[in-house]
Amino acid sequence: QDLKPAVEAAYRTDGTDGLIGESLAALFVVDEFLNHPTDFDRYIAISPSLWWGQQALAKSADARLAAPNQPPRVLWLSIADEGGAMQSGVDLVVAALKAHPNPGVAWTYAPYPAEKHSTIYHPAATRALREVFPAIP
């Protein structure tokens, strides 16, 4: 309620907005995507810590995405070579996205098996920003 109007007042914008995060910040991004789907237009989650809280957020994805009248939005999701609860949490979200296709919800899953949690941000963020916010010709 405060930040978005301040940004729009200070900078030239086109009304499209997004949220990006890595690790625990990406957990927040996925939470926003699932639980507050009208807050942003585009969501970028890089190696989200979906293990948090015994994967409660990841486990809720199926029910959240099955809800009718999903607002249009974009999700770009990635994960490094992390395995365990990190990977299985992301797998739950991807399975929910596949199980509940919605024409208004565009999503990309881009795993980075050659990266680690400490190295994924720069390559993934660069690609995600270019794909989610393409340059205007």
WOBELWO-V803418 format. One record per residue. N is the residue number from 0. RES is the residue in one small letter. PHI is phi in whole degrees, -180 to 180 (NA if undefined). Layout:
<<N | RES | PHI> <N | RES | PHI>>
This chain:
<<0 | q | NA> <1 | d | -105> <2 | l | -68> <3 | k | -62> <4 | p | -63> <5 | a | -66> <6 | v | -65> <7 | e | -65> <8 | a | -74> <9 | a | -93> <10 | y | -131> <11 | r | -76> <12 | t | -128> <13 | d | -109> <14 | g | 89> <15 | t | -90> <16 | d | -134> <17 | g | -154> <18 | l | -137> <19 | i | -130> <20 | g | -161> <21 | e | -129> <22 | s | 65> <23 | l | -67> <24 | a | -65> <25 | a | -73> <26 | l | -59> <27 | f | -61> <28 | v | -61> <29 | v | -65> <30 | d | -59> <31 | e | -62> <32 | f | -58> <33 | l | -82> <34 | n | -102> <35 | h | -138> <36 | p | -69> <37 | t | -103> <38 | d | -68> <39 | f | -137> <40 | d | -93> <41 | r | -135> <42 | y | -128> <43 | i | -123> <44 | a | -120> <45 | i | -108> <46 | s | 46> <47 | p | -65> <48 | s | -81> <49 | l | -76> <50 | w | -73> <51 | w | -56> <52 | g | 63> <53 | q | 54> <54 | q | 65> <55 | a | -56> <56 | l | -66> <57 | a | -61> <58 | k | -68> <59 | s | -84> <60 | a | -60> <61 | d | -59> <62 | a | -66> <63 | r | -64> <64 | l | -78> <65 | a | -79> <66 | a | -62> <67 | p | -71> <68 | n | 58> <69 | q | -68> <70 | p | -71> <71 | p | -67> <72 | r | -171> <73 | v | -123> <74 | l | -125> <75 | w | -118> <76 | l | -124> <77 | s | -143> <78 | i | -153> <79 | a | -81> <80 | d | -78> <81 | e | -119> <82 | g | 62> <83 | g | 55> <84 | a | -67> <85 | m | -62> <86 | q | -67> <87 | s | -67> <88 | g | -65> <89 | v | -64> <90 | d | -60> <91 | l | -63> <92 | v | -67> <93 | v | -62> <94 | a | -62> <95 | a | -67> <96 | l | -63> <97 | k | -69> <98 | a | -72> <99 | h | -128> <100 | p | -63> <101 | n | -141> <102 | p | -62> <103 | g | -87> <104 | v | -107> <105 | a | -96> <106 | w | -147> <107 | t | -132> <108 | y | -117> <109 | a | -127> <110 | p | -71> <111 | y | -122> <112 | p | -67> <113 | a | -90> <114 | e | -108> <115 | k | -108> <116 | h | -58> <117 | s | -82> <118 | t | -122> <119 | i | -74> <120 | y | -55> <121 | h | -63> <122 | p | -67> <123 | a | -71> <124 | a | -64> <125 | t | -60> <126 | r | -63> <127 | a | -61> <128 | l | -62> <129 | r | -67> <130 | e | -81> <131 | v | -83> <132 | f | -125> <133 | p | -64> <134 | a | -63> <135 | i | -83> <136 | p | -64>>
